[in-house]
Amino acid sequence: MAEDLTRLKIESSERDEARKGAKFLDRAAMLENAGLFVTQADGEIVAAEMPPSLLHAMKSILTALAETGEVFLLKSDPEISPEKAAEILGISRPLVYQRMDSGKLPFRLVGRHRRVLVDDVMTLKRLEDRRRGLADAFELDTEKTTGPATNAENNSLPSSSRAFGSSDIDQLVLGTTNAPYRRTMSSTDLVARITSRDWRNWIAHVATFFTEVRPELVLEFAQRHAIPIQDLAASYESMKSTTGESNPALEKALERLA
């Protein structure tokens, strides 16, 4: 089965033209007979009549380009490989496998190879795009109102947030937590946000920590940094209430330890 993927991308300055084109095609698709024509340099007109269904399809492409500046066209197969999923999500293949193993991206095995539904990939992409947008919005707002975090701010954090030094656990946790974003948080930042439930402009990172880091790593990170299980559970519930995102596997682990 084919899994050819075509990526269409336009500059931000071209989005208005895409929007105008979508509106034109929307009107054309309502006519019984419609199509497109091109005027060549010598004045000759080359026309092509098209059915409404095709005009609607072209309109959808232009609308998506106008909104995001990027469109992926996938041929034939509703299932794709992790490599194609990584291209659509804009992340590395190991991160795609991580999302599969954490249950964020359903998959099935065909022999020894994993396959994912395009619909599931696009659902995850919308979620992660929304989360990145939230992170960017908080970052912009914070830069305007308070500026970058200072050492004085970090020194005022609760005592439970002091750094314990680098470790394999920290690297694994922070690697996942920071992966989708331009800004990176340290283990000190993460511990402080969990224990204080003061998200500031880190809400998207905290949501990623609770929903994409494996539950056993979340618990190990909390234990290493002396975060009481009650504080961890309260922080998770606060994140869940704020963002609407959840991690059933982590909830079960927290319930067992409560």
C-alpha contacts under 8 A as a table, 3 or more apart, distances in Angstrom:
res1	aa1	res2	aa2	distance
1	M	76	S	7.38
1	M	77	D	6.11
2	A	75	K	6.56
2	A	76	S	6.12
2	A	77	D	5.91
3	E	74	L	6.60
3	E	75	K	5.98
3	E	76	S	6.91
3	E	77	D	5.83
3	E	79	E	7.79
3	E	80	I	6.12
4	D	74	L	6.01
4	D	75	K	5.61
5	L	72	F	6.76
5	L	73	L	5.78
5	L	74	L	4.73
5	L	75	K	6.63
5	L	84	K	7.50
6	T	72	F	5.65
6	T	73	L	4.96
6	T	74	L	6.40
7	R	70	E	7.25
7	R	71	V	5.90
7	R	72	F	4.61
7	R	73	L	6.35
8	L	70	E	5.61
8	L	71	V	5.04
8	L	72	F	6.18
8	L	73	L	7.76
9	K	65	L	7.23
9	K	69	G	5.65
9	K	70	E	4.37
9	K	71	V	6.43
10	I	14	E	6.25
10	I	15	R	7.25
10	I	65	L	7.05
10	I	69	G	5.28
10	I	70	E	6.54
11	E	14	E	5.35
11	E	15	R	7.05
11	E	69	G	6.65
12	S	15	R	5.50
12	S	69	G	6.51
13	S	16	D	6.97
14	E	17	E	5.38
14	E	18	A	6.46
14	E	66	A	7.85
15	R	18	A	4.98
15	R	19	R	6.17
15	R	65	L	6.61
15	R	66	A	4.37
15	R	67	E	7.31
15	R	69	G	6.63
16	D	19	R	4.99
16	D	20	K	6.24
16	D	66	A	6.54
17	E	20	K	5.06
17	E	21	G	6.13
17	E	66	A	7.86
18	A	21	G	5.02
18	A	22	A	6.19
18	A	62	L	5.17
18	A	63	T	6.74
18	A	65	L	6.50
18	A	66	A	5.23
19	R	22	A	5.12
19	R	23	K	6.40
19	R	62	L	6.53
19	R	63	T	6.00
19	R	66	A	5.27
20	K	23	K	5.22
20	K	24	F	6.28
21	G	24	F	5.07
21	G	25	L	6.20
21	G	59	K	7.39
21	G	62	L	6.74
22	A	25	L	5.18
22	A	26	D	6.09
22	A	58	M	7.67
22	A	59	K	4.61
22	A	60	S	7.26
22	A	62	L	5.37
22	A	63	T	5.70
23	K	26	D	5.02
23	K	27	R	6.44
23	K	59	K	7.54
24	F	27	R	5.32
24	F	28	A	6.23
25	L	28	A	4.85
25	L	29	A	5.95
25	L	55	L	5.97
25	L	56	H	7.02
25	L	58	M	7.47
25	L	59	K	5.65
26	D	29	A	5.29
26	D	30	M	6.85
26	D	55	L	7.45
26	D	56	H	6.70
26	D	59	K	6.42
27	R	30	M	5.51
27	R	31	L	7.32
28	A	31	L	5.56
28	A	34	A	5.82
28	A	35	G	7.23
28	A	52	P	7.77
28	A	55	L	7.42
29	A	32	E	7.71
29	A	34	A	6.82
29	A	51	P	7.64
29	A	52	P	4.56
29	A	53	S	7.54
29	A	55	L	5.66
29	A	56	H	6.36
30	M	52	P	7.07
31	L	34	A	5.96
31	L	52	P	7.74
32	E	52	P	7.78
33	N	49	E	7.17
33	N	50	M	7.60
33	N	51	P	7.35
34	A	49	E	5.70
34	A	50	M	6.03
34	A	51	P	7.10
34	A	52	P	7.53
35	G	47	A	7.29
35	G	48	A	5.55
35	G	49	E	4.05
35	G	50	M	4.73
35	G	51	P	7.56
35	G	55	L	7.75
36	L	47	A	5.80
36	L	48	A	5.46
36	L	49	E	6.47
36	L	50	M	7.53
37	F	45	I	6.55
37	F	46	V	5.46
37	F	47	A	4.00
37	F	48	A	6.13
38	V	45	I	5.67
38	V	46	V	5.22
38	V	47	A	6.35
39	T	43	G	5.83
39	T	44	E	5.76
39	T	45	I	4.49
39	T	46	V	6.35
40	Q	43	G	5.27
40	Q	44	E	5.35
40	Q	45	I	6.22
40	Q	46	V	7.43
41	A	44	E	7.39
50	M	54	L	6.42
50	M	55	L	6.76
51	P	54	L	5.59
51	P	55	L	6.60
52	P	55	L	5.01
52	P	56	H	6.05
53	S	56	H	5.11
53	S	57	A	6.28
54	L	57	A	4.99
54	L	58	M	6.27
55	L	58	M	5.09
55	L	59	K	6.06
56	H	59	K	4.91
56	H	60	S	6.21
57	A	60	S	5.14
57	A	61	I	6.49
58	M	61	I	5.15
58	M	62	L	6.33
59	K	62	L	5.16
59	K	63	T	6.02
60	S	63	T	5.06
60	S	64	A	6.18
61	I	64	A	5.25
61	I	65	L	6.23
61	I	71	V	6.99
62	L	65	L	4.99
62	L	66	A	6.05
63	T	66	A	5.05
63	T	67	E	6.27
64	A	67	E	5.12
64	A	68	T	5.99
64	A	69	G	7.10
64	A	70	E	7.06
64	A	71	V	6.49
65	L	68	T	5.37
65	L	69	G	4.29
65	L	70	E	5.22
65	L	71	V	6.13
66	A	69	G	5.75
68	T	71	V	7.80
72	F	88	I	7.21
74	L	77	D	7.42
77	D	80	I	6.96
78	P	117	L	5.77
78	P	118	V	5.56
78	P	119	D	7.71
79	E	115	R	6.01
79	E	116	V	5.27
79	E	117	L	4.40
79	E	118	V	5.68
80	I	84	K	6.15
80	I	85	A	6.79
80	I	115	R	5.54
80	I	116	V	5.49
80	I	117	L	6.40
80	I	118	V	6.57
81	S	84	K	5.36
81	S	85	A	6.32
81	S	114	R	6.48
81	S	115	R	5.05
81	S	116	V	6.40
82	P	85	A	4.85
82	P	86	A	6.03
82	P	93	R	6.43
82	P	96	V	6.47
82	P	97	Y	7.32
82	P	114	R	6.87
82	P	115	R	6.73
82	P	116	V	7.13
83	E	86	A	5.13
83	E	87	E	6.47
83	E	93	R	5.96
84	K	87	E	5.06
84	K	88	I	6.36
85	A	88	I	5.14
85	A	89	L	6.08
85	A	96	V	7.17
85	A	116	V	7.73
85	A	118	V	7.89
85	A	121	V	6.40
86	A	89	L	5.12
86	A	90	G	5.75
86	A	91	I	5.21
86	A	92	S	5.67
86	A	93	R	5.39
86	A	95	L	7.92
86	A	96	V	6.01
87	E	90	G	5.14
87	E	91	I	6.76
87	E	92	S	7.88
88	I	121	V	7.74
88	I	125	K	7.72
89	L	121	V	7.48
89	L	125	K	5.67
91	I	95	L	6.48
91	I	96	V	7.18
91	I	180	P	7.83
92	S	95	L	5.36
92	S	96	V	6.59
93	R	96	V	4.97
93	R	97	Y	6.41
94	P	97	Y	5.10
94	P	98	Q	6.17
95	L	98	Q	4.81
95	L	99	R	6.25
96	V	99	R	5.13
96	V	100	M	6.32
96	V	105	L	7.91
97	Y	100	M	4.94
97	Y	101	D	6.12
98	Q	101	D	5.13
98	Q	102	S	6.14
99	R	102	S	5.16
99	R	103	G	6.24
99	R	104	K	5.02
99	R	105	L	5.47
99	R	212	E	6.89
100	M	103	G	5.23
100	M	104	K	5.80
100	M	105	L	4.57
100	M	106	P	5.94
100	M	107	F	6.72
101	D	104	K	7.61
101	D	105	L	7.86
102	S	105	L	7.70
102	S	212	E	6.44
102	S	213	V	7.52
102	S	214	R	6.22
103	G	106	P	6.09
104	K	124	L	7.42
104	K	212	E	7.44
105	L	116	V	7.58
105	L	120	D	6.52
105	L	121	V	6.90
105	L	124	L	7.05
106	P	116	V	6.50
106	P	117	L	7.82
106	P	120	D	7.00
107	F	114	R	6.28
107	F	115	R	5.51
107	F	116	V	4.63
107	F	117	L	7.24
108	R	114	R	5.69
108	R	115	R	5.47
108	R	116	V	6.65
109	L	112	R	6.08
109	L	113	H	5.49
109	L	114	R	4.66
109	L	115	R	6.24
110	V	113	H	5.21
110	V	114	R	6.17
110	V	115	R	6.91
116	V	120	D	7.07
116	V	121	V	7.19
117	L	120	D	5.26
117	L	121	V	6.44
118	V	121	V	5.02
118	V	122	M	6.15
119	D	122	M	5.18
119	D	123	T	6.13
120	D	123	T	5.04
120	D	124	L	6.24
121	V	124	L	5.17
121	V	125	K	6.10
122	M	125	K	4.83
122	M	126	R	6.16
123	T	126	R	5.28
123	T	127	L	6.39
124	L	127	L	5.04
124	L	128	E	6.14
125	K	128	E	5.13
125	K	129	D	5.88
126	R	129	D	5.08
126	R	130	R	6.04
127	L	130	R	5.17
127	L	131	R	6.20
128	E	131	R	4.89
128	E	132	R	6.04
128	E	180	P	7.88
129	D	132	R	5.06
129	D	133	G	6.05
130	R	133	G	5.00
130	R	134	L	6.16
131	R	134	L	4.99
131	R	135	A	6.22
131	R	204	A	5.72
132	R	135	A	4.96
132	R	136	D	6.12
132	R	180	P	7.04
132	R	181	Y	6.60
132	R	204	A	7.04
133	G	136	D	5.07
133	G	137	A	6.07
134	L	137	A	5.09
134	L	138	F	6.21
134	L	204	A	6.44
135	A	138	F	5.22
135	A	139	E	6.04
135	A	181	Y	7.55
135	A	201	N	6.83
135	A	202	W	6.94
135	A	203	I	7.03
135	A	204	A	5.26
135	A	205	H	7.55
136	D	139	E	4.96
136	D	140	L	6.06
137	A	140	L	5.23
137	A	141	D	6.12
138	F	141	D	5.10
138	F	142	T	5.99
138	F	200	R	7.58
138	F	201	N	4.61
138	F	202	W	7.47
139	E	142	T	5.19
139	E	143	E	6.14
139	E	201	N	5.65
140	L	143	E	5.20
140	L	144	K	6.28
141	D	144	K	5.23
141	D	145	T	6.22
142	T	145	T	5.20
142	T	146	T	5.46
142	T	147	G	6.11
142	T	148	P	7.61
142	T	200	R	7.83
142	T	201	N	6.49
143	E	146	T	5.71
143	E	147	G	4.18
143	E	148	P	6.15
144	K	147	G	6.17
146	T	149	A	7.84
149	A	153	E	6.39
149	A	154	N	7.57
150	T	153	E	5.25
150	T	154	N	6.62
151	N	154	N	5.07
151	N	155	N	6.12
152	A	155	N	5.05
152	A	156	S	6.38
153	E	156	S	5.25
153	E	157	L	6.87
154	N	157	L	5.44
154	N	189	D	7.81
157	L	161	S	6.53
157	L	192	A	6.25
158	P	161	S	5.64
158	P	162	R	7.77
158	P	192	A	6.58
158	P	195	T	7.73
158	P	196	S	7.51
159	S	162	R	5.87
160	S	191	V	7.32
160	S	192	A	7.37
160	S	195	T	7.58
160	S	225	H	7.04
160	S	226	A	6.64
160	S	227	I	7.02
161	S	188	T	5.26
161	S	189	D	7.31
161	S	190	L	7.97
161	S	191	V	5.01
161	S	192	A	4.87
161	S	195	T	7.70
161	S	225	H	7.38
162	R	188	T	5.78
163	A	187	S	6.66
163	A	188	T	5.21
163	A	225	H	7.97
164	F	225	H	7.05
166	S	170	D	6.37
166	S	171	Q	7.29
167	S	170	D	5.20
167	S	171	Q	6.24
168	D	171	Q	5.12
168	D	172	L	6.16
169	I	172	L	5.22
169	I	173	V	6.12
169	I	217	L	6.96
169	I	220	E	7.39
169	I	221	F	6.47
170	D	173	V	5.14
170	D	174	L	5.87
170	D	187	S	6.71
170	D	221	F	6.83
171	Q	174	L	5.27
171	Q	175	G	5.68
172	L	175	G	5.15
172	L	176	T	6.56
173	V	176	T	5.54
173	V	177	T	6.14
173	V	209	F	7.25
173	V	213	V	6.33
173	V	217	L	6.83
173	V	218	V	7.45
173	V	221	F	7.53
174	L	177	T	4.79
174	L	178	N	5.70
174	L	179	A	7.92
174	L	185	M	7.54
174	L	186	S	7.27
174	L	187	S	7.16
175	G	178	N	5.65
175	G	179	A	5.82
176	T	179	A	5.24
176	T	180	P	7.91
176	T	208	T	7.57
176	T	209	F	7.26
176	T	212	E	7.16
176	T	213	V	6.35
177	T	180	P	7.49
177	T	205	H	5.67
177	T	206	V	7.38
177	T	208	T	5.44
177	T	209	F	5.07
177	T	212	E	7.68
177	T	213	V	7.23
178	N	181	Y	5.67
178	N	182	R	7.80
178	N	183	R	7.22
178	N	184	T	5.25
178	N	185	M	6.74
178	N	205	H	6.56
181	Y	184	T	6.96
181	Y	205	H	7.98
185	M	188	T	7.93
185	M	189	D	5.78
185	M	190	L	6.65
185	M	205	H	7.96
186	S	189	D	5.13
186	S	190	L	6.31
187	S	190	L	5.02
187	S	191	V	6.04
188	T	191	V	5.30
188	T	192	A	6.12
189	D	192	A	5.17
189	D	193	R	6.24
190	L	193	R	5.24
190	L	194	I	6.21
190	L	206	V	7.27
191	V	194	I	5.16
191	V	195	T	6.12
191	V	222	A	7.99
191	V	225	H	7.24
191	V	227	I	7.65
192	A	195	T	5.35
192	A	196	S	5.90
192	A	197	R	7.84
192	A	198	D	7.95
193	R	196	S	5.35
193	R	197	R	5.19
193	R	198	D	5.40
193	R	199	W	5.66
193	R	202	W	7.79
193	R	206	V	7.67
194	I	197	R	5.28
194	I	198	D	7.68
194	I	206	V	7.75
194	I	231	D	7.39
194	I	232	L	6.58
194	I	235	S	5.63
195	T	227	I	6.96
195	T	231	D	6.02
195	T	232	L	7.17
195	T	235	S	7.11
197	R	235	S	5.82
197	R	238	S	7.39
199	W	202	W	5.26
199	W	203	I	5.13
199	W	206	V	7.70
200	R	203	I	6.88
201	N	204	A	7.85
202	W	205	H	5.29
202	W	206	V	6.20
203	I	206	V	5.07
203	I	207	A	6.08
203	I	239	M	7.62
204	A	207	A	5.06
204	A	208	T	6.22
205	H	208	T	5.05
205	H	209	F	6.20
206	V	209	F	4.96
206	V	210	F	6.34
206	V	239	M	7.45
207	A	210	F	5.29
207	A	211	T	6.03
207	A	239	M	6.35
207	A	240	K	7.95
207	A	243	T	7.57
207	A	245	E	7.39
208	T	211	T	5.21
208	T	212	E	5.34
208	T	213	V	7.10
209	F	212	E	5.85
209	F	213	V	5.36
209	F	218	V	7.52
210	F	213	V	6.24
210	F	215	P	7.95
210	F	218	V	7.21
210	F	236	Y	6.70
210	F	246	S	7.84
210	F	247	N	6.98
210	F	250	L	7.74
211	T	214	R	7.94
211	T	245	E	7.43
211	T	246	S	6.24
211	T	247	N	5.14
213	V	217	L	6.56
213	V	218	V	6.41
214	R	217	L	5.32
214	R	218	V	6.36
215	P	218	V	4.98
215	P	219	L	6.24
215	P	249	A	6.79
215	P	250	L	5.05
215	P	253	A	7.23
216	E	219	L	5.20
216	E	220	E	6.07
217	L	220	E	4.91
217	L	221	F	5.90
218	V	221	F	5.18
218	V	222	A	6.23
219	L	222	A	5.08
219	L	223	Q	6.16
220	E	223	Q	5.08
220	E	224	R	6.05
221	F	224	R	5.14
221	F	225	H	6.25
222	A	225	H	5.27
222	A	226	A	6.00
222	A	227	I	4.87
222	A	228	P	7.33
222	A	229	I	7.61
222	A	232	L	7.32
223	Q	226	A	5.05
223	Q	227	I	6.03
223	Q	228	P	7.59
224	R	227	I	7.81
227	I	231	D	6.60
227	I	232	L	6.61
228	P	231	D	5.30
228	P	232	L	6.38
229	I	232	L	4.95
229	I	233	A	6.07
229	I	254	L	7.42
229	I	257	L	7.33
229	I	258	A	7.04
230	Q	233	A	5.17
230	Q	234	A	6.09
230	Q	258	A	7.07
231	D	234	A	5.06
231	D	235	S	6.00
232	L	235	S	5.14
232	L	236	Y	6.19
233	A	236	Y	5.06
233	A	237	E	6.24
233	A	254	L	6.44
234	A	237	E	5.14
234	A	238	S	6.16
235	S	238	S	5.05
235	S	239	M	6.17
236	Y	239	M	5.08
236	Y	240	K	6.08
237	E	240	K	4.94
237	E	241	S	6.10
238	S	241	S	5.12
238	S	242	T	6.13
239	M	242	T	5.08
239	M	243	T	6.00
239	M	244	G	7.72
239	M	245	E	7.61
240	K	243	T	5.48
240	K	244	G	5.07
240	K	245	E	5.23
240	K	246	S	5.69
241	S	244	G	5.61
241	S	245	E	7.87
247	N	250	L	5.44
247	N	251	E	6.29
248	P	251	E	4.95
248	P	252	K	6.29
249	A	252	K	5.33
249	A	253	A	6.47
250	L	253	A	5.02
250	L	254	L	6.14
251	E	254	L	5.12
251	E	255	E	6.12
252	K	255	E	5.06
252	K	256	R	6.29
253	A	256	R	5.22
253	A	257	L	6.48
254	L	257	L	5.16
254	L	258	A	6.03
255	E	258	A	5.16
